[in-house]
Amino acid sequence: MLGNVAAAGAGELDNAPSIKALRTGENAVVATYVHPDYSVACLVELVADRSLSTDERAEIAQAARDICMQVAVNKPLAIRPNELEHRLVENEKEIARTQLAQTTKPENMWDKIIEGKLRKFYEEVCLLNQKFIKDDTINIEQKIEALAKRLLIGKLTLTRFERVAINR
């Protein structure tokens, strides 16, 4: 089965630099979000490890749409930390080292401090690590895990996202 094809921007973002499309499998749910002023459009794909009922698909689609809004607002760079470009992470470490060199903190503590700064960085730029915009007591990964548990899905995975912005 070829699956569904979803596109953000078609007919709604006339000046879009490109149209992003996702080809999905039958256990996938794709949601879209277009900002009211048409300045940004997002796609999110969640994939279950089993077939889904119509009601389950609807509930997952609503969660995916909420995650699309998250992508629109917070502009993540990757889904998880290991997907970030190595040079970007190394640059963050170097910035932290430079900052620490200007403090009186002992050098034997730097690695732990840098680790904490990287965790904070991942919370800003990795979608699964970001605090959920509708409930900042949980992150996106926890939101997805709770949904999977409630629907008795063994595994529900955020597999990809796309964000298209129009610079006006």
JOSULMO-V606886 format. One record per residue. N is the residue number from 1. PSI is psi as a letter, one per 30 degrees, with the letter a starting at -180 (NA if undefined). Layout:
N,PSI ; N,PSI
//
This chain:
1,k ; 2,f ; 3,a ; 4,l ; 5,k ; 6,k ; 7,k ; 8,k ; 9,f ; 10,j ; 11,f ; 12,f ; 13,i ; 14,e ; 15,g ; 16,k ; 17,f ; 18,l ; 19,k ; 20,k ; 21,k ; 22,k ; 23,k ; 24,l ; 25,l ; 26,f ; 27,g ; 28,k ; 29,k ; 30,k ; 31,l ; 32,l ; 33,k ; 34,k ; 35,k ; 36,e ; 37,g ; 38,g ; 39,f ; 40,k ; 41,k ; 42,l ; 43,k ; 44,k ; 45,k ; 46,k ; 47,k ; 48,l ; 49,g ; 50,l ; 51,l ; 52,k ; 53,l ; 54,e ; 55,e ; 56,e ; 57,e ; 58,e ; 59,e ; 60,e ; 61,e ; 62,e ; 63,e ; 64,e ; 65,e ; 66,e ; 67,e ; 68,e ; 69,e ; 70,e ; 71,e ; 72,e ; 73,e ; 74,f ; 75,h ; 76,l ; 77,f ; 78,l ; 79,e ; 80,l ; 81,e ; 82,f ; 83,f ; 84,l ; 85,k ; 86,e ; 87,e ; 88,e ; 89,e ; 90,e ; 91,e ; 92,e ; 93,e ; 94,e ; 95,e ; 96,e ; 97,e ; 98,e ; 99,e ; 100,e ; 101,f ; 102,g ; 103,l ; 104,g ; 105,k ; 106,k ; 107,f ; 108,f ; 109,f ; 110,e ; 111,e ; 112,e ; 113,e ; 114,e ; 115,e ; 116,e ; 117,e ; 118,e ; 119,e ; 120,e ; 121,e ; 122,e ; 123,f ; 124,e ; 125,f ; 126,k ; 127,e ; 128,f ; 129,f ; 130,k ; 131,k ; 132,k ; 133,f ; 134,f ; 135,j ; 136,g ; 137,f ; 138,l ; 139,l ; 140,e ; 141,e ; 142,e ; 143,e ; 144,e ; 145,e ; 146,e ; 147,e ; 148,e ; 149,e ; 150,e ; 151,g ; 152,h ; 153,k ; 154,e ; 155,k ; 156,j ; 157,k ; 158,j ; 159,f ; 160,l ; 161,l ; 162,k ; 163,k ; 164,k ; 165,k ; 166,k ; 167,j ; 168,NA
//
